[in-house]
Amino acid sequence: MSSDIVAIPPSVSWAQRSARVFLTFNVECEKPDIKIESNSVTFKGVCAPDKKLHEVHIPLYAEIDPVKSTQVNKGRYIEVVLAKVKTGEGFWPTLTSDKKKHHWLKVDFNRWQDEDDEGDRFEGIDEFEDMSDMFSSKMGDFGDENEKDDTSSAEDEDLPDVE
């Protein structure tokens, strides 16, 4: 019988913009060991609630700047934002340099942005103010403009008795 602990890769979601890549490690881990290097990201930690060891090494498609990259532990998941070095070369076709299909890696469609949607739509904009302007301009009188204002209610109308 072996006492070796088998590490399980955590579920990882990813999305990108022209200047950065978002990684989300979908595990609860109090003190994960995350190493961000110019060509890879490594995650290792004992994660709740099952106290299993989760570990993964992600070889990146292109170079990133480890100094400008950040990580935040949100409790139930860990977010990592990687700063791309070559932002003018467009979007990466894949996250990993090995171009394999990894069972633990998924696209984060909530954050995903296609290349033709260039520019961060909400970056630098108060999105709630922007959305309220959009709704107030789009929502208005849905009735016909030629109709007279009918202020009568259903209570005023004579309705037949229900048998």
C-alpha positions as CSV (number, residue, x, y, z in Angstrom):
1,M,0.0,0.0,0.0
2,S,1.4,3.4,-1.0
3,S,1.2,6.5,1.1
4,D,1.6,8.8,-2.0
5,I,-1.1,11.4,-2.3
6,V,-2.5,11.7,-5.8
7,A,-3.0,15.3,-6.9
8,I,-6.2,16.2,-8.7
9,P,-6.3,19.1,-11.2
10,P,-8.8,21.7,-10.1
11,S,-11.6,22.9,-12.4
12,V,-10.2,26.0,-14.2
13,S,-12.2,28.5,-16.3
14,W,-10.6,31.0,-18.6
15,A,-11.4,34.0,-20.7
16,Q,-9.4,36.7,-22.4
17,R,-9.2,40.3,-23.6
18,S,-6.7,41.8,-26.0
19,A,-4.4,42.7,-23.1
20,R,-5.0,40.1,-20.4
21,V,-6.2,36.5,-19.6
22,F,-8.6,35.6,-16.8
23,L,-8.1,32.3,-15.0
24,T,-10.6,31.1,-12.3
25,F,-9.6,28.2,-10.1
26,N,-13.0,26.8,-9.0
27,V,-12.0,25.4,-5.7
28,E,-12.1,26.6,-2.0
29,C,-8.5,26.8,-0.9
30,E,-7.3,28.9,2.0
31,K,-3.6,29.1,1.2
32,P,-2.9,28.0,-2.4
33,D,0.6,28.0,-3.8
34,I,0.2,29.8,-7.1
35,K,3.3,30.5,-9.2
36,I,3.0,32.8,-12.1
37,E,5.9,32.7,-14.6
38,S,6.4,34.2,-18.0
39,N,5.3,31.1,-19.8
40,S,3.2,29.1,-17.2
41,V,1.0,29.1,-14.2
42,T,1.2,26.5,-11.5
43,F,-1.5,25.9,-8.8
44,K,-1.1,23.7,-5.8
45,G,-3.2,23.5,-2.6
46,V,-5.2,21.4,-0.2
47,C,-8.8,22.5,-0.8
48,A,-12.0,22.3,1.2
49,P,-14.4,20.6,1.8
50,D,-12.8,17.3,1.1
51,K,-9.2,18.3,2.0
52,K,-7.8,16.8,-1.2
53,L,-4.6,18.0,-2.9
54,H,-5.3,19.9,-6.1
55,E,-2.5,20.6,-8.5
56,V,-2.1,21.7,-12.1
57,H,0.7,23.1,-14.3
58,I,-0.6,25.3,-17.2
59,P,1.9,25.9,-20.0
60,L,0.7,29.2,-21.6
61,Y,0.2,29.8,-25.3
62,A,2.2,33.0,-25.2
63,E,4.3,35.1,-22.8
64,I,2.8,37.0,-20.0
65,D,4.2,39.6,-17.5
66,P,4.3,38.0,-14.0
67,V,4.9,41.4,-12.4
68,K,1.8,42.9,-13.8
69,S,-0.3,39.8,-13.2
70,T,-2.5,39.5,-10.1
71,Q,-4.3,37.0,-8.0
72,V,-7.2,37.2,-5.5
73,N,-8.6,34.5,-3.3
74,K,-12.4,35.1,-3.2
75,G,-13.0,32.2,-0.7
76,R,-15.0,29.8,-2.9
77,Y,-12.7,30.4,-5.9
78,I,-9.3,32.0,-6.8
79,E,-9.1,34.6,-9.6
80,V,-5.9,35.2,-11.5
81,V,-5.4,38.0,-14.1
82,L,-2.5,37.5,-16.4
83,A,-1.1,40.5,-18.3
84,K,-0.1,39.7,-21.9
85,V,3.3,40.9,-23.0
86,K,2.4,41.2,-26.7
87,T,-1.0,42.8,-26.7
88,G,-0.9,43.9,-30.4
89,E,-0.8,40.4,-31.7
90,G,-4.5,39.7,-30.9
91,F,-6.3,37.0,-29.1
92,W,-4.8,33.6,-28.3
93,P,-6.4,30.7,-30.1
94,T,-6.0,28.6,-27.0
95,L,-4.8,29.0,-23.4
96,T,-2.2,26.3,-23.4
97,S,0.9,25.9,-25.5
98,D,0.4,22.1,-25.8
99,K,-2.9,22.6,-27.6
100,K,-4.4,19.6,-25.9
101,K,-8.0,19.2,-24.8
102,H,-7.8,19.2,-21.0
103,H,-10.8,17.8,-19.0
104,W,-10.3,20.4,-16.2
105,L,-10.2,23.4,-18.5
106,K,-13.4,25.2,-19.6
107,V,-14.2,28.6,-21.2
108,D,-15.7,31.2,-18.9
109,F,-18.5,32.4,-21.2
110,N,-19.5,35.1,-18.7
111,R,-16.2,36.9,-19.3
112,W,-15.5,35.8,-22.8
113,Q,-15.0,38.4,-25.5
114,D,-14.4,37.7,-29.1
115,E,-11.7,39.5,-31.2
116,D,-14.3,41.3,-33.2
117,D,-15.7,42.8,-29.9
118,E,-12.4,44.7,-29.6
119,G,-12.1,47.0,-26.6
120,D,-13.5,46.3,-23.2
121,R,-17.1,47.5,-23.4
122,F,-17.5,48.2,-19.7
123,E,-14.0,49.3,-18.9
124,G,-13.9,52.8,-17.6
125,I,-17.7,53.2,-17.9
126,D,-20.2,53.1,-15.1
127,E,-22.1,50.2,-16.6
128,F,-25.2,50.7,-14.4
129,E,-25.5,54.3,-15.5
130,D,-25.0,53.3,-19.1
131,M,-27.6,50.6,-18.9
132,S,-30.1,52.8,-17.2
133,D,-29.8,55.3,-20.1
134,M,-30.2,52.5,-22.6
135,F,-33.4,51.2,-20.9
136,S,-34.9,54.6,-20.4
137,S,-34.4,55.5,-24.0
138,K,-35.7,52.2,-25.3
139,M,-38.6,51.8,-22.9
140,G,-41.5,54.2,-23.4
141,D,-45.1,54.1,-24.3
142,F,-45.9,50.8,-25.8
143,G,-49.4,51.8,-26.9
144,D,-50.5,53.4,-30.1
145,E,-49.9,57.1,-30.1
146,N,-53.3,57.7,-31.8
147,E,-55.2,56.0,-29.0
148,K,-57.0,58.1,-26.4
149,D,-55.9,57.9,-22.8
150,D,-58.2,55.3,-21.3
151,T,-58.2,55.8,-17.5
152,S,-61.1,53.4,-16.8
153,S,-60.4,50.3,-14.8
154,A,-61.7,46.8,-15.1
155,E,-63.8,47.4,-11.9
156,D,-65.9,50.1,-13.6
157,E,-66.9,47.7,-16.4
158,D,-70.1,45.6,-16.2
159,L,-69.0,42.0,-16.2
160,P,-71.4,39.1,-16.5
161,D,-71.9,36.9,-13.4
162,V,-70.0,33.7,-13.2
163,E,-72.3,30.6,-13.0
